[in-house]
Amino acid sequence: MSIITLYACQQEKKHLISGEINTPSFIKYIYLLEPDTTQKTKGFKIIDSSKINNHTFYFDYNLQKKSKLITLGFKPSYSNNDLHFYNENDSHLYKTLLLTPQGINLKAGINFSEVEFKDSINLNYDKLLKKLDQLSLQNNEEYKKIINSYSKNQNNNTNEKIYLLESKINTEKIELLKTYIEKNSGNPMSLFAFDSYLFPLLQKKSKEDIQMLERMLNSFNEYANLPVYRNLKYNIQKYKNCAIGGVFPDLEGINTEDQLENLSSYKGNYVLLDFWFKNCKPCALEVPYLKQVHEKYKNKGLKVISYSIDSGNFWKQTVKAEKEMIWHHLSIPNNEYLNPMTNRLCIEAFPTIYLLSPEGVVLENNLSQETILKAVSNYF
C-alpha cells in the first residue's frame, strides 16, 4: 500500500506547491487541475503541468486569495473538447486539497489511495473520505451476505433487500456529512464535501427540499467567488425548476411524423411526461400503467407524452412494435446533445416521469407504476 504524506509548510518557500513522488519512470508529468464550471460537467481543466525530475516536482502558483481548492493528479483517463476526465474507479489518480499561503509540500507514493496530513484541514477531510469509503455498499458485510445468498438460492427479493440496505447506508452517509460540514463550516473543504458528496444524496423532490439546500448554501456565502459555490448554486436552481412547484423547463421534440414540437404547446392540459429509451427494462414495466392512465383520462384534459432519448428511428420501431403504446410520442431532436438536456431536466435514471399542471408547473415527480394512477387521480 502506497503512502502519501502532505505537509503544510510554515516557512517561506520558493515554490508554493512542491513534493517528491515515487512514480514509475514512464509517468513523466503531474498536473494541476481545476473543475469545469462552464459546462457543468465532472471534467477538469488543466491549468499547469510539472515534469517529474528525479521524483520531484513543483508549481509556481500565484495564490491571490487566502485559500483555494486545487486538484493534483496524474494524467486524466480521457479528454473531450479540452476537458479532462477521470473514470469512476480512478479516484486514486487525483486528490483535491486546500491550498493556503503557507503552501503545500507532499511526499507521494505511486497514487493517492493513502494520504497522511499534518495540517488539520486536509487531515479532517481525508478522515471523512475514509469513513465514507467504509460505508460504501461494496464494503458492507450485509451486502456481501445478500449477494452470496442470491448466488446460492436465486432469491426474488434480492433487489429489494439491496435497495433497503443502500437507503440505510445513504442515511448514515448524510448524517456523517452534515456533521462534518457543521464542524468545518469555516473552510472551503466543507463546501467541497457538500457539492461532491452530500448534494447527490439529498432529496430534491419538493420545494421544502430545495429551500433546505438554499439555506445550507447561504451559510457559505463568503465563498461565493469559488467555482464549487457557483456549481452548487447552478444545480440548486436547476432542481428548483424540476421540484414540485417549479416551472418545468420547455423542450423540443420530434414526433412520429418527423415534425418538431414544443412541450409548451400543450399548456392548458395536464401533461404526464415520461422519459425513456429503447432497451430500458424498467421503462417497459411502466407501459401498462401509462396505458391505463391514458385510457382513463385522455378525454378529461390529460396528455400522456413519452419522450424517447434514443437517436435515429429506433424509438419509432419500438412504438410501432409495442401496440400498447397508443399515446403521444416525442424524441430528442438530431441537433440536441443528450447529456446537457438530461442534466437540465434533472434526469438521473430511467424512466423519469413528471406530472405537469396546465400552466407547466411540476405537480409530481419521480412517479412509477402504481403511484402514476394515484397521482393523476388527485387532479381529476
C-alpha positions as CSV (number, residue, x, y, z in Angstrom):
1,M,0.0,0.0,0.0
2,S,1.4,3.4,-1.0
3,I,1.5,6.3,1.5
4,I,1.4,9.9,0.6
5,T,2.4,12.4,3.2
6,L,1.5,16.1,2.8
7,Y,3.0,18.9,4.8
8,A,1.6,22.4,5.2
9,C,4.9,24.3,5.2
10,Q,5.2,27.2,7.6
11,Q,8.4,28.7,6.3
12,E,8.6,30.9,3.2
13,K,9.1,28.6,0.1
14,K,10.4,29.2,-3.4
15,H,7.5,27.1,-4.8
16,L,4.0,27.2,-3.4
17,I,3.3,23.6,-4.4
18,S,6.1,21.0,-4.4
19,G,6.9,17.5,-3.5
20,E,8.5,14.1,-4.0
21,I,6.6,11.4,-5.8
22,N,7.6,7.8,-6.2
23,T,6.1,7.1,-9.6
24,P,7.4,4.6,-12.2
25,S,9.7,6.1,-14.8
26,F,7.1,6.0,-17.6
27,I,5.0,8.6,-15.7
28,K,6.6,11.9,-16.7
29,Y,4.1,14.6,-15.5
30,I,1.9,15.6,-12.7
31,Y,-1.0,18.1,-13.3
32,L,-2.6,21.0,-11.6
33,L,-6.3,20.9,-12.3
34,E,-9.4,23.0,-11.6
35,P,-13.0,21.8,-12.1
36,D,-15.0,22.8,-15.2
37,T,-17.7,25.3,-14.3
38,T,-18.8,26.5,-17.8
39,Q,-20.5,23.3,-19.0
40,K,-21.5,21.9,-15.5
41,T,-19.6,18.6,-16.1
42,K,-17.4,16.5,-13.9
43,G,-14.5,17.4,-16.0
44,F,-11.3,19.3,-15.2
45,K,-9.3,22.0,-17.0
46,I,-5.5,21.5,-16.8
47,I,-4.1,24.8,-15.7
48,D,-0.5,23.7,-15.4
49,S,1.8,20.7,-15.6
50,S,5.1,19.9,-13.9
51,K,7.7,17.4,-15.3
52,I,8.8,14.9,-12.7
53,N,12.6,15.1,-12.4
54,N,14.3,12.6,-10.1
55,H,10.9,12.0,-8.4
56,T,10.4,15.7,-7.6
57,F,8.0,18.3,-9.0
58,Y,6.9,21.9,-8.3
59,F,4.4,24.5,-9.3
60,D,4.9,28.3,-9.0
61,Y,1.3,29.2,-8.3
62,N,0.0,32.7,-7.8
63,L,-2.4,32.4,-4.9
64,Q,-4.4,35.7,-4.9
65,K,-6.9,34.7,-2.1
66,K,-6.5,33.4,1.5
67,S,-7.2,29.9,0.2
68,K,-8.1,27.9,-2.9
69,L,-9.3,24.4,-3.6
70,I,-6.9,22.7,-6.1
71,T,-6.6,19.3,-7.5
72,L,-3.3,17.5,-8.1
73,G,-3.4,14.5,-10.4
74,F,-1.7,12.1,-12.7
75,K,-2.8,12.1,-16.4
76,P,-6.6,12.1,-16.7
77,S,-8.3,9.0,-18.1
78,Y,-9.7,10.7,-21.2
79,S,-10.4,14.0,-22.8
80,N,-13.3,15.7,-24.6
81,N,-13.3,19.2,-26.1
82,D,-10.5,20.5,-24.0
83,L,-11.9,19.0,-20.8
84,H,-10.3,16.1,-19.0
85,F,-12.0,13.3,-17.1
86,Y,-11.2,10.5,-14.7
87,N,-13.1,7.3,-14.8
88,E,-15.3,6.5,-11.8
89,N,-12.8,4.0,-10.4
90,D,-9.8,6.2,-10.8
91,S,-10.1,8.3,-7.6
92,H,-6.6,7.1,-6.7
93,L,-5.2,9.1,-9.6
94,Y,-6.0,12.6,-8.2
95,K,-6.6,14.5,-4.9
96,T,-8.4,17.7,-4.1
97,L,-6.6,19.8,-1.5
98,L,-6.9,23.2,0.2
99,L,-4.0,25.5,-0.7
100,T,-3.2,28.3,1.7
101,P,-0.4,30.9,1.6
102,Q,1.8,28.6,3.6
103,G,1.9,26.3,0.6
104,I,1.9,22.5,0.3
105,N,4.8,20.2,0.1
106,L,4.0,16.5,-0.4
107,K,5.7,13.2,-0.4
108,A,3.8,10.7,-2.5
109,G,3.8,7.0,-3.4
110,I,2.5,5.7,-6.7
111,N,-1.0,7.1,-6.2
112,F,-3.4,8.9,-4.0
113,S,-5.1,5.9,-2.3
114,E,-3.5,6.6,1.1
115,V,-2.6,10.1,2.4
116,E,-1.1,11.3,5.7
117,F,-1.5,15.0,6.5
118,K,-0.1,17.3,9.2
119,D,-2.4,20.2,8.6
120,S,-5.8,19.8,10.3
121,I,-8.0,20.9,7.4
122,N,-6.7,18.4,4.9
123,L,-6.4,15.8,7.6
124,N,-10.0,16.0,8.7
125,Y,-11.2,15.9,5.1
126,D,-9.2,12.8,4.4
127,K,-10.7,11.2,7.5
128,L,-14.2,11.9,6.2
129,L,-13.4,10.3,2.8
130,K,-12.1,7.2,4.5
131,K,-15.3,6.9,6.6
132,L,-17.4,7.4,3.5
133,D,-15.4,4.6,1.8
134,Q,-16.0,2.3,4.8
135,L,-19.8,3.0,4.4
136,S,-19.8,2.0,0.7
137,L,-22.1,-0.7,-0.4
138,Q,-19.3,-2.9,-1.7
139,N,-17.6,-2.8,1.8
140,N,-20.8,-3.7,3.7
141,E,-20.9,-7.2,5.2
142,E,-24.7,-7.4,4.9
143,Y,-24.4,-6.6,1.2
144,K,-21.9,-9.5,0.7
145,K,-24.3,-11.9,2.5
146,I,-27.2,-10.8,0.2
147,I,-25.1,-11.4,-2.9
148,N,-23.9,-14.8,-1.6
149,S,-27.4,-15.8,-0.7
150,Y,-28.6,-14.8,-4.2
151,S,-25.9,-16.8,-5.9
152,K,-27.0,-19.9,-4.0
153,N,-30.8,-19.5,-3.9
154,Q,-31.6,-17.0,-6.7
155,N,-33.9,-15.1,-4.3
156,N,-36.6,-13.0,-6.0
157,N,-36.4,-10.2,-3.3
158,T,-32.7,-9.6,-3.7
159,N,-33.1,-6.2,-5.4
160,E,-35.5,-5.0,-2.7
161,K,-33.0,-6.0,0.0
162,I,-30.2,-4.2,-1.7
163,Y,-32.4,-1.1,-2.2
164,L,-33.3,-1.0,1.5
165,L,-29.7,-1.5,2.5
166,E,-28.5,1.2,0.2
167,S,-31.1,3.6,1.6
168,K,-29.9,2.8,5.1
169,I,-26.2,3.4,4.1
170,N,-27.1,6.7,2.4
171,T,-28.9,7.9,5.5
172,E,-25.7,7.2,7.5
173,K,-23.6,9.0,4.9
174,I,-25.9,12.0,5.0
175,E,-25.6,12.3,8.8
176,L,-21.8,11.9,8.7
177,L,-21.5,14.6,6.0
178,K,-23.8,17.0,7.8
179,T,-21.8,16.6,11.0
180,Y,-18.5,17.3,9.1
181,I,-19.9,20.3,7.3
182,E,-21.3,21.8,10.6
183,K,-18.0,21.4,12.4
184,N,-15.9,22.7,9.5
185,S,-18.1,25.4,8.0
186,G,-15.2,27.9,8.2
187,N,-13.2,26.3,5.4
188,P,-13.9,25.6,1.7
189,M,-13.3,21.9,2.1
190,S,-16.7,21.5,3.8
191,L,-18.2,23.3,0.8
192,F,-16.5,20.8,-1.5
193,A,-17.9,18.0,0.6
194,F,-21.3,19.5,0.3
195,D,-21.0,19.7,-3.5
196,S,-19.3,16.4,-4.2
197,Y,-20.8,14.0,-1.6
198,L,-23.8,15.4,0.3
199,F,-25.7,17.1,-2.6
200,P,-26.1,13.9,-4.7
201,L,-27.5,12.1,-1.7
202,L,-30.1,14.6,-0.6
203,Q,-33.8,14.6,-1.7
204,K,-34.5,17.3,-4.3
205,K,-38.1,16.5,-4.9
206,S,-40.1,19.2,-3.1
207,K,-40.0,22.9,-2.6
208,E,-39.0,22.3,1.0
209,D,-36.1,20.1,-0.1
210,I,-34.8,23.0,-2.3
211,Q,-35.3,25.6,0.5
212,M,-33.2,23.4,2.8
213,L,-30.4,23.2,0.2
214,E,-30.5,27.0,-0.3
215,R,-30.2,27.6,3.4
216,M,-27.2,25.3,3.5
217,L,-25.6,27.1,0.6
218,N,-26.3,30.5,2.2
219,S,-24.1,29.5,5.1
220,F,-21.1,29.5,2.6
221,N,-21.8,33.0,1.1
222,E,-18.2,34.1,2.0
223,Y,-17.0,31.6,-0.7
224,A,-19.4,32.9,-3.4
225,N,-16.5,33.6,-5.7
226,L,-15.4,29.9,-5.7
227,P,-16.3,27.7,-8.7
228,V,-17.6,25.0,-6.3
229,Y,-20.1,27.5,-4.8
230,R,-21.3,28.6,-8.3
231,N,-21.7,25.0,-9.3
232,L,-23.9,24.3,-6.3
233,K,-25.9,27.4,-6.9
234,Y,-26.5,26.4,-10.6
235,N,-27.6,22.8,-9.6
236,I,-29.9,24.0,-6.8
237,Q,-31.6,26.4,-9.3
238,K,-31.9,23.5,-11.8
239,Y,-33.6,21.2,-9.3
240,K,-35.8,24.1,-8.2
241,N,-37.3,24.1,-11.7
242,C,-37.8,20.3,-11.6
243,A,-39.1,20.1,-8.0
244,I,-42.8,20.1,-7.1
245,G,-44.0,23.7,-7.5
246,G,-41.3,24.6,-10.0
247,V,-41.9,25.7,-13.6
248,F,-40.7,22.8,-15.8
249,P,-38.2,23.9,-18.5
250,D,-39.5,23.9,-22.0
251,L,-38.1,21.4,-24.5
252,E,-38.4,20.5,-28.2
253,G,-39.1,17.1,-29.6
254,I,-39.6,15.3,-32.9
255,N,-43.0,13.5,-33.2
256,T,-43.7,10.2,-35.1
257,E,-44.4,12.3,-38.2
258,D,-40.9,13.9,-38.0
259,Q,-42.5,17.3,-37.0
260,L,-40.8,19.5,-34.4
261,E,-43.0,20.3,-31.3
262,N,-42.5,22.3,-28.1
263,L,-43.7,21.0,-24.8
264,S,-45.1,24.4,-24.1
265,S,-47.7,23.9,-26.9
266,Y,-49.5,21.5,-24.6
267,K,-50.2,24.2,-21.9
268,G,-53.8,24.1,-21.0
269,N,-53.7,20.3,-20.5
270,Y,-52.3,18.3,-17.6
271,V,-49.3,16.5,-19.0
272,L,-47.8,13.2,-17.8
273,L,-44.3,13.3,-19.2
274,D,-42.3,10.0,-19.4
275,F,-38.6,9.9,-20.3
276,W,-37.5,6.5,-21.6
277,F,-35.2,4.7,-24.1
278,K,-35.5,1.6,-26.2
279,N,-33.6,-1.1,-24.2
280,C,-34.7,0.2,-20.8
281,K,-36.3,-2.7,-19.0
282,P,-37.8,-0.6,-16.1
283,C,-39.2,1.7,-18.8
284,A,-41.0,-1.3,-20.4
285,L,-42.6,-2.2,-17.0
286,E,-44.2,1.3,-16.9
287,V,-46.1,0.8,-20.2
288,P,-49.3,-0.9,-18.7
289,Y,-49.6,1.8,-16.1
290,L,-49.2,4.6,-18.7
291,K,-51.8,2.9,-20.9
292,Q,-54.2,2.6,-18.0
293,V,-53.9,6.3,-17.1
294,H,-54.1,7.4,-20.8
295,E,-57.3,5.5,-21.4
296,K,-58.9,6.7,-18.2
297,Y,-58.1,10.4,-18.6
298,K,-57.4,11.1,-22.3
299,N,-60.8,12.8,-22.7
300,K,-60.7,14.7,-19.4
301,G,-57.7,17.0,-20.1
302,L,-54.7,14.8,-19.6
303,K,-52.0,14.4,-22.3
304,V,-49.6,11.5,-21.9
305,I,-46.3,12.1,-23.7
306,S,-43.5,9.6,-23.8
307,Y,-40.2,11.3,-24.7
308,S,-37.5,8.9,-26.1
309,I,-33.9,9.9,-25.7
310,D,-32.9,7.4,-28.5
311,S,-31.2,8.8,-31.6
312,G,-32.3,7.9,-35.1
313,N,-35.5,6.0,-35.6
314,F,-35.1,3.2,-33.1
315,W,-37.7,4.7,-30.8
316,K,-40.3,4.7,-33.7
317,Q,-39.7,1.0,-34.3
318,T,-40.3,0.3,-30.6
319,V,-43.5,2.4,-30.5
320,K,-44.8,0.7,-33.7
321,A,-44.0,-2.8,-32.4
322,E,-45.3,-2.2,-28.9
323,K,-49.0,-1.9,-29.7
324,E,-49.8,-0.9,-26.1
325,M,-48.1,2.5,-26.5
326,I,-51.1,4.2,-28.0
327,W,-50.4,7.7,-26.6
328,H,-48.4,10.7,-27.9
329,H,-44.6,10.3,-28.5
330,L,-41.7,12.6,-29.0
331,S,-37.9,12.1,-29.3
332,I,-34.8,14.1,-28.9
333,P,-34.1,16.4,-32.0
334,N,-31.0,15.5,-34.0
335,N,-29.3,18.7,-33.1
336,E,-29.8,18.3,-29.4
337,Y,-27.0,17.0,-27.2
338,L,-28.2,14.3,-24.8
339,N,-26.2,15.0,-21.7
340,P,-26.9,18.7,-21.4
341,M,-30.6,18.0,-22.0
342,T,-30.9,15.3,-19.4
343,N,-28.9,17.3,-16.9
344,R,-31.1,20.4,-17.5
345,L,-34.2,18.3,-16.9
346,C,-32.9,16.6,-13.7
347,I,-33.0,13.2,-15.3
348,E,-30.8,10.8,-13.2
349,A,-32.4,7.5,-14.1
350,F,-34.9,6.0,-16.5
351,P,-37.7,6.1,-16.6
352,T,-38.3,9.6,-15.2
353,I,-41.9,10.6,-15.0
354,Y,-43.3,14.1,-14.3
355,L,-46.9,15.3,-13.9
356,L,-47.3,18.9,-15.0
357,S,-50.2,21.3,-14.5
358,P,-51.9,23.1,-17.3
359,E,-49.6,26.1,-16.6
360,G,-46.5,23.9,-16.9
361,V,-45.9,23.7,-13.1
362,V,-44.5,20.4,-11.7
363,L,-47.2,18.7,-9.6
364,E,-45.4,15.4,-9.1
365,N,-42.0,13.9,-10.0
366,N,-40.3,10.6,-9.8
367,L,-43.5,8.7,-10.4
368,S,-43.6,5.0,-11.0
369,Q,-46.1,2.2,-11.6
370,E,-48.9,2.3,-9.0
371,T,-48.1,5.9,-8.0
372,I,-48.8,7.2,-11.5
373,L,-52.6,6.5,-11.4
374,K,-52.8,7.6,-7.8
375,A,-51.1,10.9,-8.5
376,V,-53.1,11.7,-11.6
377,S,-56.4,10.9,-9.9
378,N,-55.7,13.6,-7.4
379,Y,-56.4,16.2,-10.1
380,F,-59.4,14.8,-11.8
